Amino acid sequence: MQPRNMSMSGVVDLAAVKAAQEAKAKAEQARAESARQGGGGAVPPSSLVIDVDEAGFERDVLQRSTEVPVVIDFWAEWCEPCKQLSPLLERLTAEYSGRFVLAKIDVDANQMLMQQFGVQGIPAVFAVVAGQALPLFQGAAPEAQIRQTLDQLVQVAEERFGLTGVAVDPDAEGAAPVAQAPAGPHDAALEAAVRALDAGDLGGAVQAYKNVLSDDPGNTEAKLGLAQAELLQRVQGMDPQAVRKDAAEKPDDVQAQIAAADLDLVGGHVEDAFGRLVDTVARTAGDDRDAARVRLLELFEVVGGDDPRVVTARTALARVLF
């Protein structure tokens, strides 16, 4: 099971046969026109990552998406998770070598685009394929899950729309060398956690992240990975219908509300998960209240402290506590 923020739910709309056929035809026409105008040649790696604003959105994103999938990274200078996610996306863009391009949009300078995409918190990552937009994920995430989402995107773009990307010439003029992230002291342990996640070994991933945090309690990647792995581990094997029925019939059962909140978050219903636990904290006391409060704080870690929904929920939590 994938984390909530790695949903590819937008692909459902893209898979509509009629829409796919029309988009594919438009993409083929655009490529043919580009070829007639002398385009379609290999591009330098430096052109795969671009800064986009409202004025250039149609040209740089919509038109380009008829030739290659465009991944959009909504970010801001003040956003700490963005400073971790953006370099990772840039590195993966170079690694995928033309299978998609990365458009970076500063939300502070492009509020209209943020509203058009319905961005509620950053970092937020979308894609545009043959002129059609779909959400990919929100918040920082382990590299393994991001790769899986990008692989799905590339597959959908090729199978539904015939978009195989653009050719890249690493020796083209203006090509910039790909920056390699320096090796860190915990890279081996973090890689072990990612491998465990890939293999579906959630217990192994949890332990690997804990190993990193025992030596480096402030490691952001390990904290995020641990929170997500523990969440997936908790919901693994749950019967969603039974859990939700139990929560509805037993509003004062703290464990029932906690389980339903976990499912809410994995399903992408962030506000519902937070609201459920804030309400539970408000009407309980003692150990029950503490259990609901602790779980809420754990879910904050999964989403990210800079997310506006977390900020709002923290304020609501403070009101019921004090």
C-alpha positions in Angstrom: 0.0 0.0 0.0 1.3 3.4 -0.9 1.3 6.4 1.4 -1.6 8.8 1.0 0.6 11.5 -0.5 1.8 9.3 -3.4 -1.7 8.9 -4.9 -2.0 8.6 -8.6 -5.8 9.2 -8.4 -5.7 11.6 -11.3 -4.8 8.8 -13.7 -8.4 7.6 -13.5 -9.6 10.6 -15.5 -6.7 10.3 -17.9 -7.6 6.7 -18.7 -10.9 7.7 -20.2 -10.7 6.3 -23.7 -12.1 9.2 -25.6 -10.0 11.8 -23.8 -6.9 9.7 -24.2 -7.4 9.3 -28.0 -8.0 13.0 -28.5 -5.0 14.0 -26.4 -2.8 11.5 -28.2 -3.9 12.9 -31.5 -3.1 16.4 -30.4 0.3 15.3 -29.1 1.1 13.7 -32.4 0.1 16.8 -34.4 2.2 19.0 -32.2 5.3 16.7 -32.6 4.7 16.7 -36.4 4.5 20.5 -36.5 7.7 20.7 -34.4 9.5 18.5 -36.8 8.4 20.5 -39.8 9.7 23.6 -38.1 13.1 22.0 -37.5 12.4 21.1 -33.8 12.5 17.7 -32.1 16.3 17.6 -31.8 18.2 16.6 -28.8 18.2 19.1 -25.9 20.8 19.9 -23.3 20.3 18.5 -19.8 20.0 22.1 -18.4 16.8 22.6 -20.3 15.0 19.8 -18.4 14.5 22.0 -15.3 12.8 25.3 -15.8 11.4 28.1 -13.7 7.9 28.9 -14.8 5.6 31.9 -14.1 2.1 32.8 -15.0 3.1 34.6 -18.2 5.0 31.7 -19.6 2.8 28.9 -18.3 1.0 28.2 -21.6 4.2 28.0 -23.6 6.4 26.3 -21.0 4.0 23.8 -19.6 0.8 23.4 -21.6 2.5 23.4 -25.1 5.5 21.4 -23.9 3.2 18.8 -22.4 2.2 17.7 -25.9 5.7 16.4 -26.4 6.8 15.3 -22.9 5.2 15.0 -19.5 5.8 18.1 -17.4 6.1 17.6 -13.6 5.3 20.8 -11.7 7.0 21.5 -8.3 5.1 24.1 -6.3 7.5 25.6 -3.8 8.4 28.7 -1.8 11.6 30.1 -0.3 10.2 29.8 3.3 9.2 26.2 2.9 11.7 23.9 4.7 10.4 20.6 3.2 10.6 22.3 -0.3 14.4 22.7 0.2 14.7 18.9 0.6 12.2 17.9 -2.1 13.2 20.3 -4.9 16.9 19.1 -5.2 15.7 15.5 -5.2 13.3 16.2 -8.0 16.0 18.0 -10.0 18.4 15.1 -9.5 15.7 12.6 -10.6 14.8 14.7 -13.6 18.4 14.5 -14.8 18.5 10.7 -14.1 15.3 10.1 -16.1 17.0 11.8 -19.0 14.2 13.4 -20.9 11.3 11.1 -19.9 9.8 14.2 -18.3 10.7 17.8 -17.6 10.5 19.7 -14.3 8.7 23.0 -14.0 9.4 24.9 -10.8 6.7 27.4 -9.7 7.2 29.8 -6.8 3.8 30.1 -5.2 4.5 33.5 -3.6 5.0 35.0 -7.1 2.3 33.0 -8.9 -0.7 32.9 -6.6 -3.1 32.5 -9.6 -1.5 29.2 -10.7 -1.5 27.9 -7.2 -5.3 28.6 -7.0 -5.9 27.1 -10.5 -4.3 23.8 -9.4 -6.1 23.8 -6.0 -2.8 23.7 -4.1 -3.6 23.7 -0.4 -0.1 23.2 1.0 3.5 22.9 -0.3 5.5 21.3 -1.4 2.9 20.0 -3.9 3.7 18.1 -7.1 1.5 17.9 -10.1 1.9 16.7 -13.7 0.6 17.9 -17.0 0.3 15.3 -19.8 -1.0 16.4 -23.2 -2.6 19.4 -21.7 -4.3 17.5 -18.9 -3.4 18.0 -15.3 -3.2 15.4 -12.5 -2.1 15.5 -8.9 0.9 13.4 -8.0 1.7 14.0 -4.3 1.9 16.6 -1.6 4.7 17.0 1.0 8.1 15.5 1.2 8.4 11.7 0.8 11.0 9.0 0.7 12.8 8.7 -2.6 11.5 5.2 -3.3 7.9 6.4 -3.3 8.7 9.4 -5.5 10.4 7.1 -8.0 7.4 4.8 -8.1 5.1 7.7 -8.8 7.3 9.0 -11.6 7.5 5.5 -13.1 3.7 5.4 -13.1 3.5 8.9 -14.7 6.0 7.9 -17.5 4.0 4.7 -18.1 0.7 6.5 -18.4 2.2 9.2 -20.7 3.6 6.6 -23.0 0.7 4.1 -23.0 -2.2 6.6 -23.1 -0.7 9.5 -25.1 2.3 8.1 -26.9 4.6 10.5 -25.2 8.1 8.9 -24.9 9.9 12.1 -23.8 12.6 14.1 -25.5 16.1 13.1 -26.6 18.9 14.5 -24.4 22.4 15.3 -25.6 24.7 15.4 -22.5 27.4 17.0 -24.7 25.2 19.8 -26.0 26.4 23.4 -25.5 25.2 24.8 -22.3 24.8 21.4 -20.7 25.5 21.6 -17.0 27.1 18.8 -15.1 24.7 16.9 -12.9 25.3 17.7 -9.3 25.9 14.6 -7.2 24.6 14.8 -3.7 27.5 14.3 -1.2 27.4 11.0 0.6 26.1 11.3 4.1 27.0 9.3 7.2 23.6 7.6 7.2 23.2 7.0 3.5 23.6 3.2 3.8 21.0 2.9 6.5 18.5 5.2 4.6 19.1 3.1 1.5 18.4 0.0 3.6 15.1 1.5 4.7 14.1 2.3 1.1 14.9 -1.2 0.0 12.8 -2.6 2.8 9.9 -0.3 1.7 10.3 -1.5 -1.9 10.1 -5.1 -0.7 7.0 -4.4 1.4 9.0 -5.1 4.6 7.4 -2.3 6.6 8.9 -3.6 9.9 12.4 -3.6 8.4 11.9 -0.1 7.1 10.7 1.1 10.5 13.8 -0.4 12.2 16.2 1.0 9.6 14.8 4.5 10.1 15.0 4.1 13.9 18.6 3.0 13.6 19.4 6.4 11.8 17.5 8.4 14.4 19.2 6.7 17.3 22.4 8.2 16.1 21.0 11.3 14.5 17.7 12.3 16.2 17.3 15.4 14.0 17.6 13.5 10.6 14.6 14.9 8.7 14.5 12.2 6.0 14.5 9.5 8.6 11.8 11.2 10.7 9.6 11.5 7.7 10.3 8.0 6.5 9.6 6.5 10.0 6.3 8.4 10.3 5.1 7.2 7.0 6.3 3.6 7.4 4.7 3.4 10.9 1.4 4.7 9.5 1.4 2.1 6.6 2.3 -0.6 9.1 -0.7 0.4 11.3 -3.2 0.3 8.5 -1.9 -2.8 6.9 -4.5 -5.5 7.2 -7.2 -3.2 8.3 -10.8 -3.7 7.0 -11.7 -0.1 6.1 -15.5 -0.7 6.2 -15.3 -2.3 9.6 -13.0 0.4 11.0 -15.2 3.2 9.8 -18.4 1.5 11.0 -16.8 1.0 14.4 -15.8 4.7 14.6 -19.3 5.8 13.6 -21.0 3.6 16.2 -18.5 4.3 19.0 -17.7 8.1 18.9 -16.3 7.9 22.5 -14.0 4.9 21.7 -10.6 6.5 21.4 -8.9 3.6 19.7 -11.7 3.4 17.1 -11.2 7.1 16.3 -7.5 6.8 16.1 -7.7 3.8 13.7 -10.2 5.8 11.5 -7.9 8.8 11.5 -5.1 6.7 10.2 -7.3 5.4 7.4 -8.4 9.0 6.7 -4.9 10.2 6.2 -3.8 7.2 4.1 -6.8 7.9 1.9 -5.9 11.6 1.4 -8.6 13.0 3.8 -6.1 15.1 5.8 -8.6 17.6 7.3 -10.9 14.7 8.3 -8.1 12.9 10.1 -7.0 16.0 11.9 -10.5 17.1 12.8 -11.5 13.6 14.1 -8.6 13.5 16.5 -9.0 17.2 17.6 -12.6 16.4 18.4 -11.5 13.2 20.3 -9.0 15.2 22.4 -11.7 17.7 23.2 -14.2 15.2 24.6 -11.8 12.9 26.5 -9.5 13.1 29.5 -6.5 11.4 31.1 -4.8 8.6 29.1 -7.5 8.6 26.4 -6.9 12.3 25.7 -3.1 11.8 25.7 -3.4 8.8 23.3 -5.4 10.9 20.8 -3.1 13.9 21.2 0.1 11.8 20.6 -1.4 10.2 17.5 -2.4 13.6 16.1 1.2 14.8 16.6 2.5 11.7 14.7 0.2 12.4 11.8 1.5 16.0 11.7 4.9 14.5 11.1 3.6 12.5 8.1 2.1 15.6 6.5 4.8 18.1 7.4 4.9 20.9 9.9 4.8 23.7 7.2 1.6 22.4 5.6 -1.2 24.9 6.2 -3.6 22.1 7.3 -1.1 21.2 10.0 -0.8 24.8 11.2 -4.6 25.0 11.3 -5.0 21.8 13.2 -2.2 22.8 15.7 -4.2 25.9 16.5 -7.4 23.9 17.0 -5.5 21.4 19.2 -4.2 24.3 21.3 -7.7 25.6 21.8 -9.1 22.4 23.1 -6.1 21.7 25.3 -5.9 25.1 26.9 
